[in-house]
Amino acid sequence: MQKGNNKIKIICEFEKEKAEWDTLSQDEKGKWQDVANYLKEEWPQVVTGDTLGYWQVVGMNNSGM
């Protein structure tokens, strides 16, 4: 995965999602950003926009995408 190439903006749509995101370290947030960018590159037919919710990224990652 490429670092520093932020193609996807991770957003938080729900209060609990935002609260969970806010507890993550900068390193953890960076790792999730890398996952989001990877998902965009590998699954462009699924990730069609330029934003994903944090829980969407976690869910897609956990589903094996």
PDB file of N, CA, C and O in Angstrom:
ATOM      1  N   MET A   1       0.826  -1.176   0.000  1.00  0.00           N
ATOM      2  CA  MET A   1       0.000   0.000   0.000  1.00  0.00           C
ATOM      3  C   MET A   1       0.874   1.243   0.000  1.00  0.00           C
ATOM      4  O   MET A   1       1.930   1.281   0.631  1.00  0.00           O
ATOM      5  N   GLN A   2       0.423   2.237  -0.703  1.00  0.00           N
ATOM      6  CA  GLN A   2       1.193   3.466  -0.801  1.00  0.00           C
ATOM      7  C   GLN A   2       0.868   4.395   0.361  1.00  0.00           C
ATOM      8  O   GLN A   2      -0.298   4.594   0.700  1.00  0.00           O
ATOM      9  N   LYS A   3       1.889   4.953   0.958  1.00  0.00           N
ATOM     10  CA  LYS A   3       1.694   5.918   2.042  1.00  0.00           C
ATOM     11  C   LYS A   3       1.689   7.325   1.475  1.00  0.00           C
ATOM     12  O   LYS A   3       2.369   7.625   0.494  1.00  0.00           O
ATOM     13  N   GLY A   4       0.897   8.192   2.124  1.00  0.00           N
ATOM     14  CA  GLY A   4       0.910   9.588   1.763  1.00  0.00           C
ATOM     15  C   GLY A   4       0.111   9.951   0.528  1.00  0.00           C
ATOM     16  O   GLY A   4       0.079  11.119   0.141  1.00  0.00           O
ATOM     17  N   ASN A   5      -0.531   8.989  -0.097  1.00  0.00           N
ATOM     18  CA  ASN A   5      -1.315   9.252  -1.296  1.00  0.00           C
ATOM     19  C   ASN A   5      -2.788   9.172  -0.923  1.00  0.00           C
ATOM     20  O   ASN A   5      -3.449   8.168  -1.190  1.00  0.00           O
ATOM     21  N   ASN A   6      -3.299  10.235  -0.304  1.00  0.00           N
ATOM     22  CA  ASN A   6      -4.650  10.224   0.235  1.00  0.00           C
ATOM     23  C   ASN A   6      -5.685  10.444  -0.865  1.00  0.00           C
ATOM     24  O   ASN A   6      -6.059  11.577  -1.168  1.00  0.00           O
ATOM     25  N   LYS A   7      -6.133   9.351  -1.451  1.00  0.00           N
ATOM     26  CA  LYS A   7      -7.136   9.426  -2.500  1.00  0.00           C
ATOM     27  C   LYS A   7      -8.542   9.460  -1.898  1.00  0.00           C
ATOM     28  O   LYS A   7      -9.457  10.029  -2.494  1.00  0.00           O
ATOM     29  N   ILE A   8      -8.715   8.872  -0.750  1.00  0.00           N
ATOM     30  CA  ILE A   8     -10.010   8.758  -0.100  1.00  0.00           C
ATOM     31  C   ILE A   8      -9.986   9.565   1.192  1.00  0.00           C
ATOM     32  O   ILE A   8      -9.034   9.483   1.969  1.00  0.00           O
ATOM     33  N   LYS A   9     -11.034  10.341   1.412  1.00  0.00           N
ATOM     34  CA  LYS A   9     -11.171  11.046   2.682  1.00  0.00           C
ATOM     35  C   LYS A   9     -12.057  10.202   3.588  1.00  0.00           C
ATOM     36  O   LYS A   9     -13.168   9.830   3.209  1.00  0.00           O
ATOM     37  N   ILE A  10     -11.567   9.904   4.778  1.00  0.00           N
ATOM     38  CA  ILE A  10     -12.343   9.138   5.746  1.00  0.00           C
ATOM     39  C   ILE A  10     -13.203  10.125   6.530  1.00  0.00           C
ATOM     40  O   ILE A  10     -12.703  11.092   7.104  1.00  0.00           O
ATOM     41  N   ILE A  11     -14.507   9.857   6.540  1.00  0.00           N
ATOM     42  CA  ILE A  11     -15.449  10.713   7.248  1.00  0.00           C
ATOM     43  C   ILE A  11     -16.141   9.916   8.347  1.00  0.00           C
ATOM     44  O   ILE A  11     -16.107   8.686   8.354  1.00  0.00           O
ATOM     45  N   CYS A  12     -16.759  10.623   9.261  1.00  0.00           N
ATOM     46  CA  CYS A  12     -17.527  10.007  10.341  1.00  0.00           C
ATOM     47  C   CYS A  12     -18.943  10.571  10.283  1.00  0.00           C
ATOM     48  O   CYS A  12     -19.157  11.767  10.481  1.00  0.00           O
ATOM     49  N   GLU A  13     -19.906   9.692  10.010  1.00  0.00           N
ATOM     50  CA  GLU A  13     -21.287  10.127   9.853  1.00  0.00           C
ATOM     51  C   GLU A  13     -22.095  10.046  11.144  1.00  0.00           C
ATOM     52  O   GLU A  13     -23.149  10.673  11.248  1.00  0.00           O
ATOM     53  N   PHE A  14     -21.629   9.300  12.111  1.00  0.00           N
ATOM     54  CA  PHE A  14     -22.378   9.058  13.338  1.00  0.00           C
ATOM     55  C   PHE A  14     -21.543   9.453  14.547  1.00  0.00           C
ATOM     56  O   PHE A  14     -20.314   9.415  14.497  1.00  0.00           O
ATOM     57  N   GLU A  15     -22.203   9.827  15.620  1.00  0.00           N
ATOM     58  CA  GLU A  15     -21.495  10.262  16.832  1.00  0.00           C
ATOM     59  C   GLU A  15     -20.601   9.153  17.391  1.00  0.00           C
ATOM     60  O   GLU A  15     -19.459   9.413  17.769  1.00  0.00           O
ATOM     61  N   LYS A  16     -21.108   7.925  17.444  1.00  0.00           N
ATOM     62  CA  LYS A  16     -20.293   6.816  17.975  1.00  0.00           C
ATOM     63  C   LYS A  16     -19.099   6.539  17.072  1.00  0.00           C
ATOM     64  O   LYS A  16     -18.010   6.223  17.551  1.00  0.00           O
ATOM     65  N   GLU A  17     -19.308   6.657  15.772  1.00  0.00           N
ATOM     66  CA  GLU A  17     -18.218   6.461  14.816  1.00  0.00           C
ATOM     67  C   GLU A  17     -17.145   7.531  15.029  1.00  0.00           C
ATOM     68  O   GLU A  17     -15.954   7.220  15.046  1.00  0.00           O
ATOM     69  N   LYS A  18     -17.562   8.783  15.192  1.00  0.00           N
ATOM     70  CA  LYS A  18     -16.631   9.888  15.430  1.00  0.00           C
ATOM     71  C   LYS A  18     -15.888   9.695  16.741  1.00  0.00           C
ATOM     72  O   LYS A  18     -14.683   9.931  16.817  1.00  0.00           O
ATOM     73  N   ALA A  19     -16.608   9.266  17.778  1.00  0.00           N
ATOM     74  CA  ALA A  19     -15.978   9.042  19.084  1.00  0.00           C
ATOM     75  C   ALA A  19     -14.909   7.951  18.988  1.00  0.00           C
ATOM     76  O   ALA A  19     -13.836   8.075  19.577  1.00  0.00           O
ATOM     77  N   GLU A  20     -15.207   6.882  18.243  1.00  0.00           N
ATOM     78  CA  GLU A  20     -14.224   5.804  18.065  1.00  0.00           C
ATOM     79  C   GLU A  20     -13.014   6.311  17.271  1.00  0.00           C
ATOM     80  O   GLU A  20     -11.873   6.022  17.631  1.00  0.00           O
ATOM     81  N   TRP A  21     -13.258   7.059  16.200  1.00  0.00           N
ATOM     82  CA  TRP A  21     -12.181   7.606  15.371  1.00  0.00           C
ATOM     83  C   TRP A  21     -11.272   8.513  16.196  1.00  0.00           C
ATOM     84  O   TRP A  21     -10.048   8.469  16.070  1.00  0.00           O
ATOM     85  N   ASP A  22     -11.896   9.343  17.050  1.00  0.00           N
ATOM     86  CA  ASP A  22     -11.134  10.296  17.857  1.00  0.00           C
ATOM     87  C   ASP A  22     -10.225   9.621  18.878  1.00  0.00           C
ATOM     88  O   ASP A  22      -9.260  10.232  19.337  1.00  0.00           O
ATOM     89  N   THR A  23     -10.515   8.368  19.242  1.00  0.00           N
ATOM     90  CA  THR A  23      -9.672   7.656  20.207  1.00  0.00           C
ATOM     91  C   THR A  23      -8.445   7.029  19.554  1.00  0.00           C
ATOM     92  O   THR A  23      -7.533   6.589  20.254  1.00  0.00           O
ATOM     93  N   LEU A  24      -8.409   6.982  18.225  1.00  0.00           N
ATOM     94  CA  LEU A  24      -7.285   6.365  17.525  1.00  0.00           C
ATOM     95  C   LEU A  24      -6.067   7.279  17.541  1.00  0.00           C
ATOM     96  O   LEU A  24      -6.191   8.504  17.511  1.00  0.00           O
ATOM     97  N   SER A  25      -4.895   6.667  17.588  1.00  0.00           N
ATOM     98  CA  SER A  25      -3.648   7.429  17.486  1.00  0.00           C
ATOM     99  C   SER A  25      -3.459   7.868  16.034  1.00  0.00           C
ATOM    100  O   SER A  25      -4.132   7.359  15.138  1.00  0.00           O
ATOM    101  N   GLN A  26      -2.560   8.797  15.807  1.00  0.00           N
ATOM    102  CA  GLN A  26      -2.265   9.241  14.445  1.00  0.00           C
ATOM    103  C   GLN A  26      -1.749   8.083  13.593  1.00  0.00           C
ATOM    104  O   GLN A  26      -2.049   8.000  12.402  1.00  0.00           O
ATOM    105  N   ASP A  27      -0.974   7.196  14.206  1.00  0.00           N
ATOM    106  CA  ASP A  27      -0.460   6.027  13.495  1.00  0.00           C
ATOM    107  C   ASP A  27      -1.604   5.116  13.051  1.00  0.00           C
ATOM    108  O   ASP A  27      -1.623   4.637  11.918  1.00  0.00           O
ATOM    109  N   GLU A  28      -2.563   4.881  13.962  1.00  0.00           N
ATOM    110  CA  GLU A  28      -3.717   4.043  13.627  1.00  0.00           C
ATOM    111  C   GLU A  28      -4.563   4.696  12.526  1.00  0.00           C
ATOM    112  O   GLU A  28      -5.026   4.019  11.608  1.00  0.00           O
ATOM    113  N   LYS A  29      -4.756   5.997  12.623  1.00  0.00           N
ATOM    114  CA  LYS A  29      -5.512   6.704  11.589  1.00  0.00           C
ATOM    115  C   LYS A  29      -4.806   6.589  10.243  1.00  0.00           C
ATOM    116  O   LYS A  29      -5.457   6.423   9.211  1.00  0.00           O
ATOM    117  N   GLY A  30      -3.495   6.675  10.251  1.00  0.00           N
ATOM    118  CA  GLY A  30      -2.721   6.517   9.018  1.00  0.00           C
ATOM    119  C   GLY A  30      -2.871   5.138   8.419  1.00  0.00           C
ATOM    120  O   GLY A  30      -2.969   4.992   7.201  1.00  0.00           O
ATOM    121  N   LYS A  31      -2.890   4.120   9.274  1.00  0.00           N
ATOM    122  CA  LYS A  31      -3.076   2.747   8.778  1.00  0.00           C
ATOM    123  C   LYS A  31      -4.449   2.582   8.139  1.00  0.00           C
ATOM    124  O   LYS A  31      -4.574   1.937   7.098  1.00  0.00           O
ATOM    125  N   TRP A  32      -5.500   3.170   8.764  1.00  0.00           N
ATOM    126  CA  TRP A  32      -6.841   3.088   8.178  1.00  0.00           C
ATOM    127  C   TRP A  32      -6.913   3.885   6.882  1.00  0.00           C
ATOM    128  O   TRP A  32      -7.638   3.506   5.963  1.00  0.00           O
ATOM    129  N   GLN A  33      -6.169   4.984   6.798  1.00  0.00           N
ATOM    130  CA  GLN A  33      -6.123   5.755   5.555  1.00  0.00           C
ATOM    131  C   GLN A  33      -5.498   4.915   4.453  1.00  0.00           C
ATOM    132  O   GLN A  33      -5.970   4.933   3.316  1.00  0.00           O
ATOM    133  N   ASP A  34      -4.449   4.182   4.775  1.00  0.00           N
ATOM    134  CA  ASP A  34      -3.821   3.290   3.799  1.00  0.00           C
ATOM    135  C   ASP A  34      -4.800   2.228   3.326  1.00  0.00           C
ATOM    136  O   ASP A  34      -4.854   1.909   2.138  1.00  0.00           O
ATOM    137  N   VAL A  35      -5.583   1.675   4.265  1.00  0.00           N
ATOM    138  CA  VAL A  35      -6.589   0.662   3.904  1.00  0.00           C
ATOM    139  C   VAL A  35      -7.620   1.274   2.958  1.00  0.00           C
ATOM    140  O   VAL A  35      -7.977   0.661   1.951  1.00  0.00           O
ATOM    141  N   ALA A  36      -8.098   2.472   3.272  1.00  0.00           N
ATOM    142  CA  ALA A  36      -9.088   3.139   2.424  1.00  0.00           C
ATOM    143  C   ALA A  36      -8.540   3.374   1.020  1.00  0.00           C
ATOM    144  O   ALA A  36      -9.237   3.142   0.032  1.00  0.00           O
ATOM    145  N   ASN A  37      -7.305   3.829   0.930  1.00  0.00           N
ATOM    146  CA  ASN A  37      -6.682   4.052  -0.379  1.00  0.00           C
ATOM    147  C   ASN A  37      -6.541   2.746  -1.145  1.00  0.00           C
ATOM    148  O   ASN A  37      -6.765   2.707  -2.354  1.00  0.00           O
ATOM    149  N   TYR A  38      -6.172   1.674  -0.449  1.00  0.00           N
ATOM    150  CA  TYR A  38      -6.051   0.359  -1.067  1.00  0.00           C
ATOM    151  C   TYR A  38      -7.406  -0.098  -1.615  1.00  0.00           C
ATOM    152  O   TYR A  38      -7.493  -0.597  -2.737  1.00  0.00           O
ATOM    153  N   LEU A  39      -8.463   0.079  -0.810  1.00  0.00           N
ATOM    154  CA  LEU A  39      -9.796  -0.319  -1.251  1.00  0.00           C
ATOM    155  C   LEU A  39     -10.195   0.428  -2.527  1.00  0.00           C
ATOM    156  O   LEU A  39     -10.780  -0.160  -3.437  1.00  0.00           O
ATOM    157  N   LYS A  40      -9.879   1.713  -2.590  1.00  0.00           N
ATOM    158  CA  LYS A  40     -10.190   2.516  -3.780  1.00  0.00           C
ATOM    159  C   LYS A  40      -9.446   2.000  -5.000  1.00  0.00           C
ATOM    160  O   LYS A  40     -10.009   1.923  -6.092  1.00  0.00           O
ATOM    161  N   GLU A  41      -8.186   1.649  -4.813  1.00  0.00           N
ATOM    162  CA  GLU A  41      -7.382   1.152  -5.934  1.00  0.00           C
ATOM    163  C   GLU A  41      -7.832  -0.226  -6.398  1.00  0.00           C
ATOM    164  O   GLU A  41      -7.929  -0.477  -7.599  1.00  0.00           O
ATOM    165  N   GLU A  42      -8.106  -1.119  -5.451  1.00  0.00           N
ATOM    166  CA  GLU A  42      -8.414  -2.512  -5.778  1.00  0.00           C
ATOM    167  C   GLU A  42      -9.892  -2.760  -6.089  1.00  0.00           C
ATOM    168  O   GLU A  42     -10.217  -3.731  -6.771  1.00  0.00           O
ATOM    169  N   TRP A  43     -10.777  -1.918  -5.611  1.00  0.00           N
ATOM    170  CA  TRP A  43     -12.216  -2.112  -5.785  1.00  0.00           C
ATOM    171  C   TRP A  43     -12.876  -0.826  -6.301  1.00  0.00           C
ATOM    172  O   TRP A  43     -13.810  -0.335  -5.666  1.00  0.00           O
ATOM    173  N   PRO A  44     -12.423  -0.270  -7.426  1.00  0.00           N
ATOM    174  CA  PRO A  44     -12.994   0.990  -7.916  1.00  0.00           C
ATOM    175  C   PRO A  44     -14.474   0.872  -8.299  1.00  0.00           C
ATOM    176  O   PRO A  44     -15.189   1.873  -8.323  1.00  0.00           O
ATOM    177  N   GLN A  45     -14.930  -0.340  -8.597  1.00  0.00           N
ATOM    178  CA  GLN A  45     -16.335  -0.525  -8.932  1.00  0.00           C
ATOM    179  C   GLN A  45     -17.217  -0.481  -7.684  1.00  0.00           C
ATOM    180  O   GLN A  45     -18.427  -0.281  -7.793  1.00  0.00           O
ATOM    181  N   VAL A  46     -16.633  -0.663  -6.515  1.00  0.00           N
ATOM    182  CA  VAL A  46     -17.362  -0.595  -5.248  1.00  0.00           C
ATOM    183  C   VAL A  46     -17.154   0.766  -4.593  1.00  0.00           C
ATOM    184  O   VAL A  46     -18.111   1.390  -4.134  1.00  0.00           O
ATOM    185  N   VAL A  47     -15.918   1.222  -4.549  1.00  0.00           N
ATOM    186  CA  VAL A  47     -15.581   2.514  -3.946  1.00  0.00           C
ATOM    187  C   VAL A  47     -15.547   3.536  -5.084  1.00  0.00           C
ATOM    188  O   VAL A  47     -14.503   3.778  -5.689  1.00  0.00           O
ATOM    189  N   THR A  48     -16.696   4.121  -5.358  1.00  0.00           N
ATOM    190  CA  THR A  48     -16.812   4.991  -6.521  1.00  0.00           C
ATOM    191  C   THR A  48     -16.629   6.470  -6.200  1.00  0.00           C
ATOM    192  O   THR A  48     -16.345   7.261  -7.100  1.00  0.00           O
ATOM    193  N   GLY A  49     -16.785   6.857  -4.943  1.00  0.00           N
ATOM    194  CA  GLY A  49     -16.647   8.261  -4.573  1.00  0.00           C
ATOM    195  C   GLY A  49     -15.265   8.566  -4.044  1.00  0.00           C
ATOM    196  O   GLY A  49     -14.339   7.766  -4.176  1.00  0.00           O
ATOM    197  N   ASP A  50     -15.138   9.744  -3.440  1.00  0.00           N
ATOM    198  CA  ASP A  50     -13.853  10.140  -2.880  1.00  0.00           C
ATOM    199  C   ASP A  50     -13.879  10.191  -1.357  1.00  0.00           C
ATOM    200  O   ASP A  50     -12.935  10.676  -0.733  1.00  0.00           O
ATOM    201  N   THR A  51     -14.974   9.684  -0.748  1.00  0.00           N
ATOM    202  CA  THR A  51     -15.056   9.585   0.710  1.00  0.00           C
ATOM    203  C   THR A  51     -15.599   8.218   1.106  1.00  0.00           C
ATOM    204  O   THR A  51     -16.354   7.588   0.365  1.00  0.00           O
ATOM    205  N   LEU A  52     -15.201   7.781   2.281  1.00  0.00           N
ATOM    206  CA  LEU A  52     -15.740   6.570   2.895  1.00  0.00           C
ATOM    207  C   LEU A  52     -15.885   6.846   4.377  1.00  0.00           C
ATOM    208  O   LEU A  52     -15.073   7.554   4.972  1.00  0.00           O
ATOM    209  N   GLY A  53     -16.915   6.287   4.962  1.00  0.00           N
ATOM    210  CA  GLY A  53     -17.058   6.365   6.405  1.00  0.00           C
ATOM    211  C   GLY A  53     -16.038   5.457   7.071  1.00  0.00           C
ATOM    212  O   GLY A  53     -15.664   4.419   6.526  1.00  0.00           O
ATOM    213  N   TYR A  54     -15.595   5.854   8.245  1.00  0.00           N
ATOM    214  CA  TYR A  54     -14.625   5.044   8.978  1.00  0.00           C
ATOM    215  C   TYR A  54     -15.144   3.624   9.151  1.00  0.00           C
ATOM    216  O   TYR A  54     -14.414   2.662   8.911  1.00  0.00           O
ATOM    217  N   TRP A  55     -16.411   3.483   9.570  1.00  0.00           N
ATOM    218  CA  TRP A  55     -16.958   2.140   9.766  1.00  0.00           C
ATOM    219  C   TRP A  55     -17.089   1.379   8.454  1.00  0.00           C
ATOM    220  O   TRP A  55     -17.009   0.151   8.453  1.00  0.00           O
ATOM    221  N   GLN A  56     -17.288   2.078   7.333  1.00  0.00           N
ATOM    222  CA  GLN A  56     -17.303   1.417   6.028  1.00  0.00           C
ATOM    223  C   GLN A  56     -15.937   0.802   5.739  1.00  0.00           C
ATOM    224  O   GLN A  56     -15.844  -0.339   5.285  1.00  0.00           O
ATOM    225  N   VAL A  57     -14.890   1.559   6.003  1.00  0.00           N
ATOM    226  CA  VAL A  57     -13.528   1.077   5.768  1.00  0.00           C
ATOM    227  C   VAL A  57     -13.260  -0.156   6.635  1.00  0.00           C
ATOM    228  O   VAL A  57     -12.737  -1.159   6.150  1.00  0.00           O
ATOM    229  N   VAL A  58     -13.620  -0.075   7.916  1.00  0.00           N
ATOM    230  CA  VAL A  58     -13.416  -1.205   8.831  1.00  0.00           C
ATOM    231  C   VAL A  58     -14.207  -2.421   8.342  1.00  0.00           C
ATOM    232  O   VAL A  58     -13.678  -3.531   8.299  1.00  0.00           O
ATOM    233  N   GLY A  59     -15.454  -2.212   7.980  1.00  0.00           N
ATOM    234  CA  GLY A  59     -16.306  -3.320   7.516  1.00  0.00           C
ATOM    235  C   GLY A  59     -15.785  -3.978   6.264  1.00  0.00           C
ATOM    236  O   GLY A  59     -15.749  -5.205   6.172  1.00  0.00           O
ATOM    237  N   MET A  60     -15.373  -3.163   5.280  1.00  0.00           N
ATOM    238  CA  MET A  60     -14.853  -3.730   4.031  1.00  0.00           C
ATOM    239  C   MET A  60     -13.550  -4.475   4.294  1.00  0.00           C
ATOM    240  O   MET A  60     -13.305  -5.531   3.711  1.00  0.00           O
ATOM    241  N   ASN A  61     -12.721  -3.929   5.165  1.00  0.00           N
ATOM    242  CA  ASN A  61     -11.467  -4.587   5.501  1.00  0.00           C
ATOM    243  C   ASN A  61     -11.731  -5.929   6.184  1.00  0.00           C
ATOM    244  O   ASN A  61     -11.082  -6.928   5.873  1.00  0.00           O
ATOM    245  N   ASN A  62     -12.679  -5.945   7.108  1.00  0.00           N
ATOM    246  CA  ASN A  62     -12.988  -7.177   7.842  1.00  0.00           C
ATOM    247  C   ASN A  62     -13.676  -8.211   6.966  1.00  0.00           C
ATOM    248  O   ASN A  62     -13.629  -9.403   7.270  1.00  0.00           O
ATOM    249  N   SER A  63     -14.321  -7.776   5.876  1.00  0.00           N
ATOM    250  CA  SER A  63     -15.008  -8.717   4.982  1.00  0.00           C
ATOM    251  C   SER A  63     -14.045  -9.398   4.021  1.00  0.00           C
ATOM    252  O   SER A  63     -14.431 -10.317   3.298  1.00  0.00           O
ATOM    253  N   GLY A  64     -12.798  -8.952   4.011  1.00  0.00           N
ATOM    254  CA  GLY A  64     -11.797  -9.569   3.157  1.00  0.00           C
ATOM    255  C   GLY A  64     -11.632  -8.888   1.817  1.00  0.00           C
ATOM    256  O   GLY A  64     -10.968  -9.423   0.929  1.00  0.00           O
ATOM    257  N   MET A  65     -12.217  -7.728   1.655  1.00  0.00           N
ATOM    258  CA  MET A  65     -12.078  -7.010   0.376  1.00  0.00           C
ATOM    259  C   MET A  65     -10.644  -6.546   0.199  1.00  0.00           C
ATOM    260  O   MET A  65     -10.317  -5.923  -0.812  1.00  0.00           O
TER     261      MET A  65
END
